[in-house]
Amino acid sequence: MTDPLGQSQVIPYLAGLTRFGYRFTILSFDKPEKYALHKNEVENQIADFPITWKSITYHKNPPVLSGIYDLMLMKKFIRKAQKNEPFDMVHARTGIPALAALWMKKKFGTPFLNDIRGFWADERIDGGMWHMGNPVYKVLYHYFKSKEKECIEQADFNNCLTGSAQKEILSWKNIKGQPRPVSVISCSADVALFDPANIDPAIRNNFLHQLHINESDFIISYLGSIGGWYLTKEMMAFCKVLQDEIPNTVFLFISPGRHPEIREAAKAAGILESSIKIISARRKEVPVLLSLSSYSLFFIKPCYSKMASSPTKHGEIMAMGIPVITNAGVGDVKEIVLQNEAGYVLESLNGDEYRQVAEKLKDPNPFSAEKIRAAALRIYSLQSAIEAYHKVYRAILPGT
């Protein structure tokens, strides 16, 4: 819960669901350093709601054994809690939490909502965390794929983040009882926070001055951490092409860390050092910083597991009415962008496509900020997600 996604993609949903009469116990694994820094923030966030939070220290090492140990700790807490007040339902994400939820379903008969926030085992292969040449990881991969199948079969309801993932799951012939119930609820954005109407011009001007950016500059933003699934090298290659076409382009990285790596990647791509602006920002400052940009850029590694991904940043950027420059092969991003005229989608990450988009960016912005925000409200609003989860909860727990 002390990671940013816990505070933006878990607690707001649960807080909203409490108005329908639900009470929650959150069981999370937190890194000690993150827990120390953000414990009070989480407690303050849930203080006004019937939400209890139990944090257990996350163990990373030794590999495999640490995961088994964490699962044992989860089961120990659940056994104790069940004696005091049995749970009416368990809502768990994929991976180790889903194993605990499946155990609850079998041992206690607890109704189970299997929230497939990604193809967990495949993410570890595609992300280079597990290598199939290693016999241990090969066994782990097949074990978790078998448990993924079992969870889908045993769950009272399944949810995923994208229509692409839903279609894929329903195509799996080895799943008993197909078609299994699978809903789609995308990652939501705080559309009240990310609202261009709420931007304070004075604060905006202060950031322009602080970052040494001129109003006449053509600003491309990047929001979030770099590395991992985000293709920094390819983004910098695009930025170089764009700078060659539009010399007054400024690249604004709103990123929590790894700033030297951003500068090194830009330097390696041949981008002018003066055109790279990097800033860490508090959450409430992010919308103002985004508002400086004409477009926002993100390239994500297109691979099998990413069809199940819904980038939170996409909803936040669209809520600001800002068109994106992104790539195909990630969740429903391509369809959302094209259907809602919300930016440019590259089919391949190569020089020819970079130049084609750069040429288009030389022309006046053809996209409507109002239409882009309206699409974000329809697709990514927190309220829509809460209503959708309530519908799923009612399907599992009739009468609620």
Disulfide bonds with the S-S distance in Angstrom:
none
